[in-house]
Structure formats: C-alpha cells, structure tokens
C-alpha cells in the first residue's frame, strides 16, 4: 500500500470507527427563497465597499481524485475548476462516485456521468453504494482504498 493510501486509510478509519458524535447535521438545503433574497441583496449593490472577484489557483498536481457522493456533484460543485485544471495544465482527473443517486434514476444518472466525464477527458469509478445508506465498514474502506491506490492521486 502506498504511503498516500496509508495516510488516507488512517484518517478514514479514525473518522469512521471513532465513538465521537457529529457536532452538527444538516437535514435540509437552504430554501430557494433564501437564495432569491440573497440575490436581491447582491443586486441592490448596497455595500460598504466594492466586491472584487478573486481568482484562486486550481488544485495543484498531475493527478486529481474527486470523490462525489453521487453523479453530478463533481460538476455542480467544483466542475469549472476541474475542467479548467484538466484543460489548462493537462492534469488527469478521476471521479469516484460513491452512490448512483436515487434508485429510480440510477441508470440515467450513471450514463450521464460517464458521458460528461468522457466529454471532459475524466476517468470514472463507481462504488454503487446505496443512497443514504453507505456502510461504514472495513469492506467499504478497502474498496475505497483500492481506487485511491490505483489512481495514485497528487490531490484529492
């Protein structure tokens, strides 16, 4: 096992098998009305100083492993950064999907994820775990670590 895989395994084991309780649990997403209200505030342009966008560099490294809870999370969140770092620096991007999403949409989501990944030049792996029921056991950890070892990422 590589040193990266060992470090990842140790962190995950400490997290998964600890007796500590979570400090918080998010049950619901922010209501769309809250987002609309935020957009209205930003649109009013009433701030104590001007907004200035700050462009941050993407993740470094030649190989990136993206861990997506289910298909579309890799694109809706860090998608632009991944596409840019892959396109500009030629970094290899591998996406590991833990679940296939809602069971009734699993096949469609999986095929869409593969199509998007192929279009962008990413490689993919699917663990096909049950949505909202990912087992926290050694078997799941071992499967996860096999992907980490095979990808040998510089950045996760």
N, CA, C and O of each residue as an XYZ file, in Angstrom:
624
protein
N       0.854     -1.175      0.000
C       0.000      0.000      0.000
C       0.896      1.232      0.000
O       1.857      1.306      0.765
N       0.581      2.200     -0.859
C       1.383      3.420     -0.937
C       1.225      4.247      0.339
O       0.284      4.056      1.110
N       2.172      5.171      0.544
C       2.102      5.996      1.761
C       0.866      6.886      1.750
O       0.273      7.128      2.801
N       0.466      7.381      0.571
C      -0.755      8.189      0.485
C      -1.963      7.358      0.889
O      -2.800      7.809      1.671
N      -2.053      6.152      0.359
C      -3.182      5.283      0.693
C      -3.203      4.972      2.183
O      -4.272      4.906      2.789
N      -2.035      4.782      2.771
C      -1.970      4.503      4.212
C      -2.467      5.694      5.027
O      -3.199      5.535      6.004
N      -2.050      6.901      4.601
C      -2.492      8.106      5.317
C      -4.001      8.299      5.184
O      -4.685      8.617      6.157
N      -4.512      8.101      3.963
C      -5.953      8.232      3.735
C      -6.695      7.197      4.567
O      -7.695      7.512      5.212
N      -6.206      5.966      4.552
C      -6.848      4.882      5.316
C      -6.885      5.214      6.797
O      -7.905      5.012      7.455
N      -5.781      5.719      7.324
C      -5.722      6.047      8.752
C      -6.729      7.132      9.107
O      -7.414      7.035     10.125
N      -6.825      8.172      8.266
C      -7.790      9.243      8.539
C      -9.222      8.743      8.465
O     -10.049      9.069      9.316
N      -9.508      7.956      7.451
C     -10.875      7.453      7.281
C     -11.229      6.509      8.422
O     -12.337      6.569      8.954
N     -10.302      5.643      8.800
C     -10.580      4.730      9.909
C     -10.850      5.504     11.191
O     -11.782      5.181     11.929
N     -10.031      6.533     11.461
C     -10.278      7.335     12.670
C     -11.660      7.971     12.619
O     -12.358      8.019     13.631
N     -12.059      8.458     11.450
C     -13.360      9.099     11.296
C     -14.501      8.091     11.395
O     -15.465      8.308     12.129
N     -14.388      6.989     10.653
C     -15.483      6.024     10.590
C     -15.680      5.251     11.877
O     -16.809      4.988     12.289
N     -14.584      4.892     12.505
C     -14.686      3.978     13.636
C     -14.530      4.659     14.989
O     -14.385      3.985     16.009
N     -14.559      5.983     15.007
C     -14.476      6.685     16.289
C     -15.840      6.671     16.968
O     -16.865      6.463     16.319
N     -15.842      6.888     18.238
C     -17.083      6.910     19.015
C     -17.632      8.327     19.157
O     -18.655      8.536     19.810
N     -16.958      9.293     18.550
C     -17.374     10.686     18.672
C     -18.671     10.913     17.916
O     -18.918     10.305     16.874
N     -19.492     11.799     18.461
C     -20.731     12.187     17.795
C     -20.444     13.357     16.871
O     -19.498     14.116     17.079
N     -21.275     13.491     15.847
C     -21.152     14.632     14.957
C     -21.501     15.900     15.715
O     -22.380     15.893     16.577
N     -20.820     16.976     15.397
C     -21.105     18.251     16.037
C     -22.370     18.878     15.468
O     -23.070     19.608     16.169
N     -22.664     18.603     14.215
C     -23.872     19.133     13.600
C     -24.301     18.201     12.489
O     -23.522     17.375     12.013
N     -25.548     18.344     12.083
C     -26.089     17.534     10.995
C     -27.002     18.427     10.175
O     -27.953     19.000     10.705
N     -26.721     18.547      8.898
C     -27.560     19.356      8.028
C     -28.662     18.461      7.485
O     -28.383     17.469      6.812
N     -29.914     18.804      7.771
C     -31.027     17.978      7.327
C     -31.649     18.473      6.036
O     -32.163     17.675      5.253
N     -31.610     19.776      5.799
C     -32.255     20.345      4.623
C     -31.329     21.344      3.964
O     -30.485     21.961      4.614
N     -31.503     21.490      2.659
C     -30.794     22.527      1.935
C     -31.431     23.864      2.242
O     -32.553     23.924      2.745
N     -30.724     24.932      1.944
C     -31.272     26.271      2.105
C     -32.456     26.402      1.154
O     -32.385     25.979      0.001
N     -33.521     26.979      1.634
C     -34.706     27.151      0.802
C     -34.386     28.078     -0.368
O     -33.594     29.009     -0.227
N     -35.005     27.822     -1.527
C     -34.764     28.624     -2.711
C     -35.116     30.090     -2.458
O     -34.480     30.985     -3.015
N     -36.113     30.337     -1.632
C     -36.476     31.712     -1.289
C     -35.318     32.457     -0.647
O     -35.143     33.652     -0.883
N     -34.525     31.763      0.162
C     -33.358     32.382      0.785
C     -32.323     32.772     -0.266
O     -31.691     33.824     -0.174
N     -32.160     31.911     -1.262
C     -31.216     32.227     -2.329
C     -31.698     33.412     -3.145
O     -30.903     34.268     -3.533
N     -33.004     33.468     -3.408
C     -33.561     34.606     -4.150
C     -33.387     35.900     -3.360
O     -33.070     36.940     -3.937
N     -33.591     35.843     -2.045
C     -33.407     37.028     -1.203
C     -31.946     37.470     -1.222
O     -31.653     38.665     -1.281
N     -31.032     36.500     -1.170
C     -29.608     36.836     -1.227
C     -29.264     37.494     -2.555
O     -28.506     38.463     -2.594
N     -29.817     36.972     -3.639
C     -29.567     37.558     -4.958
C     -30.087     38.991     -5.017
O     -29.458     39.857     -5.625
N     -31.244     39.247     -4.380
C     -31.810     40.600     -4.375
C     -30.889     41.558     -3.609
O     -30.703     42.701     -4.026
N     -30.319     41.101     -2.500
C     -29.399     41.941     -1.725
C     -28.164     42.269     -2.549
O     -27.728     43.419     -2.601
N     -27.607     41.255     -3.189
C     -26.420     41.483     -4.013
C     -26.763     42.405     -5.176
O     -25.974     43.280     -5.532
N     -27.938     42.211     -5.767
C     -28.361     43.040     -6.893
C     -28.583     44.490     -6.510
O     -28.460     45.365     -7.367
N     -28.909     44.783     -5.248
C     -29.134     46.162     -4.801
C     -27.840     46.969     -4.777
O     -27.873     48.200     -4.778
N     -26.698     46.276     -4.756
C     -25.394     46.918     -4.780
C     -25.212     47.911     -3.638
O     -24.592     48.957     -3.830
N     -25.730     47.612     -2.477
C     -25.575     48.498     -1.317
C     -24.615     47.833     -0.329
O     -25.021     47.099      0.572
N     -23.344     48.115     -0.530
C     -22.314     47.524      0.306
C     -21.381     48.607      0.807
O     -21.284     49.682      0.214
N     -20.701     48.321      1.895
C     -19.776     49.307      2.441
C     -18.528     49.457      1.566
O     -17.818     50.458      1.667
N     -18.262     48.483      0.721
C     -17.162     48.585     -0.231
C     -17.476     47.722     -1.447
O     -18.396     46.903     -1.417
N     -16.726     47.905     -2.491
C     -16.991     47.178     -3.728
C     -16.554     45.719     -3.631
O     -15.573     45.372     -2.973
N     -17.325     44.891     -4.312
C     -16.916     43.495     -4.458
C     -15.841     43.418     -5.516
O     -15.925     44.079     -6.551
N     -14.852     42.627     -5.261
C     -13.853     42.350     -6.280
C     -13.641     40.849     -6.308
O     -13.265     40.247     -5.303
N     -13.883     40.249     -7.465
C     -13.661     38.807     -7.541
C     -12.177     38.487     -7.393
O     -11.314     39.216     -7.882
N     -11.912     37.410     -6.726
C     -10.535     36.961     -6.549
C     -10.408     35.617     -7.246
O     -11.136     34.675     -6.935
N      -9.494     35.535     -8.176
C      -9.289     34.281     -8.881
C      -8.232     33.475     -8.135
O      -7.083     33.896     -7.998
N      -8.647     32.316     -7.659
C      -7.736     31.447     -6.925
C      -7.201     30.368     -7.849
O      -7.897     29.943     -8.771
N      -5.999     29.929     -7.620
C      -5.467     28.851     -8.463
C      -6.208     27.549     -8.175
O      -6.701     27.324     -7.069
N      -6.272     26.714     -9.179
C      -6.896     25.405     -9.002
C      -5.986     24.493     -8.205
O      -4.886     24.888     -7.820
N      -6.437     23.278     -7.957
C      -5.605     22.348     -7.206
C      -4.356     21.999     -8.003
O      -4.410     21.833     -9.222
N      -3.245     21.891     -7.309
C      -2.000     21.529     -7.979
C      -1.961     20.027     -8.227
O      -2.890     19.301     -7.875
N      -0.901     19.586     -8.823
C      -0.720     18.153     -9.030
C      -1.073     17.708    -10.427
O      -1.782     18.398    -11.160
N      -0.572     16.555    -10.783
C      -0.801     15.992    -12.107
C      -1.969     15.015    -12.125
O      -2.531     14.748    -13.188
N      -2.346     14.476    -10.961
C      -3.459     13.529    -10.873
C      -4.387     13.959     -9.742
O      -3.955     14.137     -8.603
N      -5.662     14.122    -10.068
C      -6.648     14.532     -9.068
C      -7.694     13.435     -8.930
O      -8.172     12.893     -9.926
N      -8.043     13.114     -7.697
C      -9.132     12.191     -7.411
C     -10.269     13.006     -6.815
O     -10.100     13.663     -5.787
N     -11.423     12.963     -7.459
C     -12.604     13.675     -6.995
C     -13.553     12.640     -6.403
O     -13.901     11.667     -7.072
N     -13.969     12.837     -5.170
C     -14.897     11.922     -4.523
C     -16.269     12.577     -4.549
O     -16.499     13.587     -3.883
N     -17.179     11.993     -5.325
C     -18.522     12.549     -5.485
C     -19.522     11.630     -4.784
O     -19.555     10.432     -5.063
N     -20.331     12.172     -3.883
C     -21.342     11.328     -3.229
C     -22.257     10.637     -4.234
O     -22.596      9.465     -4.072
N     -22.655     11.373     -5.278
C     -23.438     10.758     -6.355
C     -23.239     11.578     -7.623
O     -22.759     12.710     -7.565
N     -23.611     11.007     -8.774
C     -23.369     11.695    -10.037
C     -23.977     13.098    -10.059
O     -25.093     13.307     -9.582
N     -23.273     14.006    -10.588
C     -23.479     15.432    -10.822
C     -22.833     16.285     -9.748
O     -22.671     17.488     -9.949
N     -22.458     15.711     -8.617
C     -21.809     16.502     -7.570
C     -20.427     16.999     -7.998
O     -19.982     18.056     -7.551
N     -19.758     16.250     -8.853
C     -18.429     16.653     -9.302
C     -18.505     17.821    -10.278
O     -17.552     18.592    -10.388
N     -19.615     17.963    -10.983
C     -19.754     19.044    -11.957
C     -20.440     20.251    -11.342
O     -20.020     21.382    -11.588
N     -21.483     20.042    -10.550
C     -22.218     21.166     -9.965
C     -21.388     21.933     -8.945
O     -21.580     23.138     -8.781
N     -20.481     21.267     -8.264
C     -19.630     21.945     -7.299
C     -18.343     22.434     -7.934
O     -18.261     23.578     -8.379
N     -17.342     21.577     -7.977
C     -16.022     22.011     -8.468
C     -15.810     21.823     -9.963
O     -14.668     21.839    -10.423
N     -16.878     21.645    -10.732
C     -16.755     21.321    -12.155
C     -15.903     22.271    -12.956
O     -15.035     21.839    -13.714
N     -16.137     23.568    -12.800
C     -15.364     24.543    -13.563
C     -13.885     24.469    -13.245
O     -13.048     24.546    -14.144
N     -13.560     24.321    -11.973
C     -12.163     24.205    -11.565
C     -11.534     22.949    -12.148
O     -10.401     22.981    -12.629
N     -12.267     21.847    -12.105
C     -11.740     20.589    -12.643
C     -11.522     20.676    -14.150
O     -10.482     20.262    -14.663
N     -12.513     21.220    -14.849
C     -12.396     21.346    -16.303
C     -11.227     22.255    -16.657
O     -10.456     21.969    -17.574
N     -11.107     23.342    -15.925
C     -10.031     24.294    -16.204
C      -8.661     23.682    -15.905
O      -7.744     23.793    -16.719
N      -8.517     23.038    -14.747
C      -7.206     22.477    -14.408
C      -6.848     21.334    -15.351
O      -5.679     21.149    -15.690
N      -7.839     20.575    -15.771
C      -7.579     19.486    -16.709
C      -7.196     20.043    -18.069
O      -6.252     19.575    -18.705
N      -7.945     21.052    -18.508
C      -7.698     21.616    -19.829
C      -6.434     22.438    -19.911
O      -5.701     22.345    -20.896
N      -6.159     23.247    -18.890
C      -5.013     24.148    -18.948
C      -3.693     23.468    -18.602
O      -2.673     23.722    -19.242
N      -3.714     22.615    -17.603
C      -2.449     22.022    -17.167
C      -2.308     20.565    -17.592
O      -1.249     19.964    -17.415
N      -3.364     20.002    -18.146
C      -3.297     18.604    -18.572
C      -3.358     17.619    -17.425
O      -2.990     16.456    -17.588
N      -3.816     18.063    -16.271
C      -3.918     17.165    -15.124
C      -4.910     16.038    -15.425
O      -5.917     16.247    -16.101
N      -4.614     14.861    -14.921
C      -5.535     13.730    -15.043
C      -6.557     13.837    -13.921
O      -6.192     14.025    -12.760
N      -7.831     13.720    -14.263
C      -8.903     13.804    -13.266
C      -9.638     12.479    -13.259
O     -10.096     12.004    -14.298
N      -9.748     11.882    -12.074
C     -10.501     10.643    -11.900
C     -11.625     10.935    -10.909
O     -11.382     11.471     -9.828
N     -12.850     10.582    -11.277
C     -14.001     10.818    -10.412
C     -14.470      9.485     -9.849
O     -14.740      8.543    -10.595
N     -14.563      9.417     -8.529
C     -15.084      8.236     -7.844
C     -16.475      8.584     -7.314
O     -16.620      9.437     -6.438
N     -17.486      7.918     -7.851
C     -18.860      8.120     -7.406
C     -19.168      7.080     -6.343
O     -19.052      5.879     -6.587
N     -19.560      7.541     -5.165
C     -19.872      6.607     -4.083
C     -21.206      5.914     -4.313
O     -21.316      4.705     -4.112
N     -22.229      6.666     -4.735
C     -23.555      6.089     -4.990
C     -23.973      6.441     -6.410
O     -23.304      7.225     -7.083
N     -25.068      5.867     -6.860
C     -25.603      6.217     -8.182
C     -26.820      7.130     -8.051
O     -27.560      7.319     -9.016
N     -27.028      7.689     -6.878
C     -28.146      8.599     -6.688
C     -29.439      7.869     -6.389
O     -29.434      6.735     -5.909
N     -30.546      8.534     -6.679
C     -31.859      7.952     -6.413
C     -32.025      6.670     -7.213
O     -31.725      6.646     -8.407
N     -32.501      5.596     -6.571
C     -32.599      4.303     -7.270
C     -33.377      4.362     -8.581
O     -32.995      3.705     -9.550
N     -34.458      5.134     -8.628
C     -35.272      5.190     -9.842
C     -34.576      5.943    -10.983
O     -34.978      5.825    -12.141
N     -33.542      6.709    -10.659
C     -32.811      7.466    -11.674
C     -31.379      6.967    -11.855
O     -30.607      7.560    -12.609
N     -31.023      5.889    -11.175
C     -29.630      5.436    -11.119
C     -29.024      5.193    -12.493
O     -27.916      5.656    -12.767
N     -29.724      4.482    -13.354
C     -29.163      4.173    -14.675
C     -28.935      5.436    -15.497
O     -27.894      5.589    -16.137
N     -29.907      6.335    -15.478
C     -29.784      7.579    -16.244
C     -28.652      8.444    -15.690
O     -27.860      8.998    -16.453
N     -28.577      8.557    -14.370
C     -27.537      9.391    -13.766
C     -26.146      8.822    -14.040
O     -25.196      9.561    -14.297
N     -26.048      7.505    -13.980
C     -24.758      6.868    -14.217
C     -24.313      7.086    -15.665
O     -23.154      7.415    -15.917
N     -25.228      6.905    -16.607
C     -24.849      7.082    -18.017
C     -24.533      8.540    -18.323
O     -23.635      8.812    -19.120
N     -25.247      9.487    -17.711
C     -24.949     10.903    -17.903
C     -23.580     11.251    -17.319
O     -22.817     12.011    -17.915
N     -23.279     10.692    -16.159
C     -21.983     10.955    -15.522
C     -20.838     10.449    -16.388
O     -19.822     11.127    -16.541
N     -21.004      9.270    -16.947
C     -19.978      8.710    -17.827
C     -19.825      9.582    -19.074
O     -18.705      9.859    -19.504
N     -20.944     10.015    -19.653
C     -20.898     10.850    -20.863
C     -20.184     12.172    -20.590
O     -19.345     12.596    -21.385
N     -20.507     12.824    -19.477
C     -19.864     14.096    -19.140
C     -18.377     13.878    -18.895
O     -17.546     14.654    -19.367
N     -18.043     12.827    -18.161
C     -16.638     12.544    -17.868
C     -15.850     12.270    -19.140
O     -14.731     12.757    -19.299
N     -16.431     11.493    -20.043
C     -15.753     11.211    -21.311
C     -15.557     12.490    -22.120
O     -14.503     12.706    -22.718
N     -16.589     13.336    -22.128
C     -16.507     14.602    -22.874
C     -15.369     15.472    -22.352
O     -14.673     16.126    -23.129
N     -15.182     15.477    -21.026
C     -14.156     16.326    -20.417
C     -12.808     15.627    -20.281
O     -11.826     16.252    -19.880
N     -12.748     14.338    -20.610
C     -11.485     13.612    -20.526
C     -11.181     13.059    -19.149
O     -10.035     12.713    -18.861
N     -12.201     12.968    -18.285
C     -12.023     12.404    -16.955
C     -12.209     10.886    -17.029
O     -12.882     10.380    -17.927
N     -11.611     10.171    -16.085
C     -11.903      8.748    -15.928
C     -12.824      8.595    -14.725
O     -12.895      9.488    -13.881
N     -13.529      7.470    -14.643
C     -14.522      7.298    -13.578
C     -14.442      5.922    -12.936
O     -13.954      4.960    -13.531
N     -14.934      5.859    -11.709
C     -15.169      4.611    -10.988
C     -16.477      4.774    -10.237
O     -16.820      5.872     -9.798
N     -17.199      3.685    -10.093
C     -18.452      3.698     -9.344
C     -18.384      2.649     -8.248
O     -18.058      1.492     -8.513
N     -18.691      3.049     -7.013
C     -18.776      2.077     -5.929
C     -20.180      1.491     -5.827
O     -20.366      0.441     -5.211
N     -21.176      2.158     -6.427
C     -22.563      1.681     -6.456
C     -23.124      1.378     -5.069
O     -23.838      0.391     -4.888
N     -22.803      2.220     -4.096
C     -23.336      2.051     -2.744
C     -24.748      2.622     -2.696
O     -25.124      3.443     -3.532
N     -25.514      2.187     -1.724
C     -26.901      2.633     -1.591
C     -26.953      4.084     -1.115
O     -26.227      4.480     -0.204
N     -27.819      4.862     -1.747
C     -28.003      6.256     -1.370
C     -28.489      6.343      0.072
O     -29.407      5.624      0.466
N     -27.884      7.211      0.848
C     -28.227      7.430      2.261
C     -28.024      6.199      3.131
O     -28.560      6.136      4.238
N     -27.264      5.224      2.658
C     -27.009      4.026      3.461
C     -25.621      3.471      3.169
O     -25.455      2.262      3.007
N     -24.629      4.343      3.103
C     -23.271      3.899      2.840
C     -22.764      3.166      4.078
O     -22.719      3.734      5.169
N     -22.386      1.913      3.905
C     -21.928      1.152      5.077
C     -20.574      1.665      5.576
O     -19.654      1.875      4.786
N     -20.465      1.859      6.847
C     -19.217      2.312      7.445
C     -18.490      1.088      7.990
O     -18.443      0.855      9.198
N     -17.930      0.321      7.075
C     -17.275     -0.916      7.480
C     -15.947     -1.086      6.747
O     -15.607     -0.311      5.853
N     -15.220     -2.100      7.141
C     -13.893     -2.337      6.570
C     -13.957     -2.685      5.088
O     -13.064     -2.307      4.329
N     -15.001     -3.400      4.664
C     -15.131     -3.777      3.255
C     -15.245     -2.532      2.375
O     -14.587     -2.437      1.339
N     -16.073     -1.587      2.786
C     -16.240     -0.342      2.026
C     -14.934      0.445      2.008
O     -14.533      0.970      0.969
N     -14.278      0.523      3.153
C     -12.994      1.222      3.231
C     -11.969      0.571      2.312
O     -11.231      1.276      1.624
N     -11.905     -0.743      2.286
C     -10.961     -1.448      1.419
C     -11.244     -1.174     -0.057
O     -10.314     -0.971     -0.837
N     -12.515     -1.166     -0.442
C     -12.882     -0.853     -1.832
C     -12.447      0.560     -2.195
O     -11.912      0.801     -3.277
N     -12.684      1.484     -1.280
C     -12.307      2.876     -1.489
C     -10.787      2.992     -1.658
O     -10.306      3.673     -2.564
N     -10.049      2.329     -0.789
C      -8.593      2.419     -0.839
C      -8.012      1.794     -2.105
O      -6.975      2.241     -2.594
N      -8.664      0.773     -2.633
C      -8.200      0.189     -3.899
C      -8.246      1.233     -5.023
O      -7.360      1.281     -5.877
N      -9.281      2.057     -5.008
C      -9.377      3.117     -6.026
C      -8.270      4.144     -5.802
O      -7.611      4.565     -6.753
N      -8.065      4.547     -4.547
C      -7.004      5.527     -4.243
C      -5.648      4.980     -4.685
O      -4.850      5.702     -5.282
N      -5.392      3.725     -4.396
C      -4.109      3.123     -4.788
C      -3.961      3.029     -6.303
O      -2.869      3.241     -6.831
N      -5.042      2.715     -7.005
C      -4.930      2.572     -8.459
C      -4.765      3.936     -9.143
O      -4.060      4.036    -10.147
N      -5.393      4.968     -8.622
C      -5.292      6.300     -9.220
C      -3.966      6.972     -8.853
O      -3.397      7.700     -9.666
N      -3.474      6.732     -7.639
C      -2.265      7.382     -7.120
C      -2.348      8.904     -7.270
O      -1.503      9.507     -7.931
N      -3.369      9.531     -6.655
C      -3.555     10.975     -6.852
C      -2.533     11.826     -6.132
O      -2.007     11.444     -5.087
N      -2.256     12.996     -6.711
C      -1.448     14.007     -6.045
C      -2.323     14.864     -5.142
O      -1.865     15.421     -4.144
N      -3.613     14.956     -5.523
C      -4.553     15.780     -4.773
C      -5.905     15.077     -4.764
O      -6.319     14.484     -5.761
N      -6.580     15.152     -3.632
C      -7.933     14.556     -3.509
C      -8.891     15.692     -3.221
O     -10.091     15.464     -3.072
